Amino acid sequence: MTTSTDHAPAPLTVGFDLDLTLIDTRPGIKAAWEAFSAESGIPVDADLVVNRLGPPLEHEMAHWVPADLVTEMVARYRALYPAYAIEPSAPMPGARDAIRAVREAGGRTIVVTAKNGPHAALHLAHLGIEPDALVGGLWAEGKAEALRAHGAQVYVGDHIGDVRGAATAGALSVAVATGPCAPEELKEAGADVVLTDLTDFRAWWEGYLA
């Protein structure tokens, strides 16, 4: 007999960062910055940019233009982004299998990224990676907003900002050392688990569920 208080348990929800966690966007972002520099005449070291991916675009743009031009230049960069950044980007090793492992266990996946939502959606669609939900425009502790809203118990990311976001949301922080932060830095920031890359995720996940 069921009552009004009986309900199925909520599925396990795992959040993933995008850049350098699920997708290697470095080739595309480098191409987009080079196009932006050529079009605007603003000198930009695109190699330096892609070696410190993680924070929002506005933070990076502020290194190259005066503060009063950041909003305008971000808009110009974003207008160029789809033509240059989507095609060259590729899945990170193990990314598709990590999503599949969560699904096979009856779980849900959510991508929470500092990248704006429309561009994140273009990347995911181009590579055929289909999370159950996508939230863009959130960084570090701000990611906790979406993680809490979707009931994420685990958040996977490559940056110490992702570790802070997981902690703020009360989620387990699983860090992958595939971005700008070394394993030791991720551990010092408070990551609960540090994996070499997402090819190690399935084994960890199966152990976590056991």
C-alpha positions in Angstrom: 0.0 0.0 0.0 1.3 3.4 -0.9 0.6 6.7 0.9 0.9 10.3 -0.2 4.3 10.4 1.6 5.8 7.5 -0.4 8.1 8.6 -3.2 11.0 7.3 -5.2 14.4 8.4 -4.0 15.9 11.2 -6.0 18.5 10.0 -8.6 22.1 10.6 -7.9 23.2 13.8 -9.7 26.7 14.5 -10.8 27.8 17.9 -12.0 30.6 18.4 -14.5 32.6 21.5 -15.4 33.1 22.0 -19.2 36.4 23.5 -20.2 39.3 21.1 -19.7 37.0 18.8 -17.7 34.6 17.4 -20.4 36.0 19.3 -23.5 39.4 20.4 -24.6 38.4 23.8 -25.8 42.0 25.1 -25.9 42.4 24.9 -29.7 39.1 26.6 -30.4 39.6 29.3 -27.7 43.1 30.0 -29.0 41.7 30.4 -32.6 38.9 32.7 -31.3 41.3 34.9 -29.4 43.6 35.2 -32.4 40.6 36.2 -34.6 39.6 38.7 -32.0 43.0 40.2 -31.8 43.3 40.4 -35.6 39.8 42.0 -35.9 40.2 44.4 -33.0 43.9 45.3 -33.3 44.3 44.5 -29.6 47.4 42.4 -28.9 46.6 39.2 -27.0 48.9 36.3 -26.1 46.5 33.5 -27.0 48.9 30.8 -25.7 48.9 32.4 -22.3 45.1 32.7 -22.3 44.6 29.0 -22.9 47.1 28.1 -20.2 44.9 29.6 -17.5 41.3 28.7 -18.5 38.7 28.5 -15.8 37.6 32.0 -14.7 34.9 33.9 -16.6 35.7 35.6 -19.9 35.3 39.0 -18.3 38.3 38.2 -16.0 40.5 37.3 -18.9 39.5 40.2 -21.1 40.4 42.6 -18.3 44.0 41.5 -18.7 44.0 42.9 -22.3 41.7 46.0 -22.4 40.9 48.9 -20.0 38.1 48.2 -17.6 35.7 50.5 -19.4 36.0 48.4 -22.6 35.6 45.0 -21.1 31.9 44.6 -21.7 32.1 45.8 -25.3 35.1 43.6 -26.1 33.6 40.6 -24.5 30.6 41.0 -26.8 32.9 41.3 -29.8 34.8 38.2 -28.8 31.6 36.2 -28.3 30.3 37.2 -31.7 33.4 35.6 -33.2 33.4 32.5 -31.0 31.0 30.2 -32.8 32.8 30.5 -36.1 36.3 29.8 -34.6 36.0 27.9 -31.3 33.5 25.0 -31.8 34.9 22.9 -34.6 38.5 22.6 -33.3 37.5 21.5 -29.8 37.4 17.8 -28.8 36.2 15.7 -25.9 38.6 15.2 -23.0 39.8 11.6 -22.6 37.1 9.6 -20.8 34.5 12.4 -21.0 31.8 10.4 -22.8 32.4 7.4 -20.7 32.1 9.4 -17.5 28.6 10.7 -18.6 27.7 7.1 -19.6 28.8 5.7 -16.3 26.5 8.0 -14.3 23.6 7.2 -16.6 24.2 3.5 -16.4 23.8 3.8 -12.6 20.5 5.6 -13.0 22.0 9.0 -12.2 21.6 12.4 -13.8 24.4 14.7 -15.2 24.5 18.5 -15.2 27.1 20.7 -16.7 27.8 23.8 -14.7 30.3 26.2 -16.3 31.6 29.7 -16.3 31.2 29.8 -20.1 28.0 31.4 -21.3 25.2 28.9 -21.8 24.7 29.3 -25.6 28.3 28.6 -26.4 28.5 25.7 -24.0 25.5 24.2 -25.6 27.1 24.6 -29.1 30.2 22.7 -27.8 28.1 19.9 -26.3 25.9 19.5 -29.3 28.8 19.5 -31.7 30.4 16.6 -29.8 27.2 14.7 -29.1 27.6 15.0 -25.3 24.1 15.3 -23.8 23.9 16.2 -20.1 20.5 16.2 -18.5 20.9 19.9 -17.8 23.3 22.8 -18.6 23.8 26.0 -16.6 26.3 28.6 -17.8 27.7 31.8 -16.5 28.6 30.6 -13.0 32.1 30.6 -11.5 33.7 29.2 -8.3 31.4 29.6 -5.3 28.7 30.8 -7.7 28.4 27.3 -9.2 26.9 26.2 -5.9 23.6 27.9 -6.9 23.1 25.5 -9.8 24.5 22.5 -8.0 22.1 23.0 -5.1 19.1 23.6 -7.4 19.7 20.3 -9.2 20.6 18.4 -6.0 24.1 17.5 -7.2 25.9 15.2 -4.7 29.2 15.3 -6.7 30.9 18.0 -8.8 33.7 17.2 -11.1 36.1 19.9 -12.3 39.7 20.8 -13.1 40.2 24.1 -11.3 40.4 25.1 -7.7 37.4 27.3 -8.4 35.5 24.1 -9.1 36.6 22.7 -5.7 35.3 25.8 -4.0 32.0 25.6 -5.8 31.6 22.0 -4.8 32.4 22.8 -1.1 30.0 25.7 -1.1 27.2 23.4 -2.4 28.0 20.7 0.1 28.9 18.3 -2.8 31.8 15.9 -3.0 34.6 17.5 -5.0 36.1 15.3 -7.6 39.0 17.0 -9.3 40.7 16.1 -12.5 44.3 17.2 -13.2 43.6 18.1 -16.8 43.5 21.9 -16.5 45.8 24.6 -15.2 45.9 23.3 -11.6 48.4 20.6 -10.5 47.1 17.7 -8.4 48.8 19.1 -5.3 47.1 22.4 -5.8 43.7 20.7 -6.1 44.3 18.7 -3.0 45.4 21.8 -1.0 42.2 23.6 -2.2 40.2 20.8 -0.5 39.3 18.3 -3.3 38.0 15.1 -1.8 39.2 13.1 -4.8 41.9 13.9 -7.4 41.9 11.8 -10.6 44.5 12.0 -13.4 41.7 12.5 -15.9 38.2 11.2 -16.7 39.5 7.8 -17.9 39.8 7.1 -14.1 36.2 8.3 -13.4 34.3 5.0 -14.0 36.5 3.0 -11.6 36.2 5.7 -8.9 32.4 6.0 -9.5 31.8 2.3 -9.2 33.7 2.3 -5.9 31.8 5.3 -4.7 28.5 3.6 -5.4 29.5 0.3 -3.8 
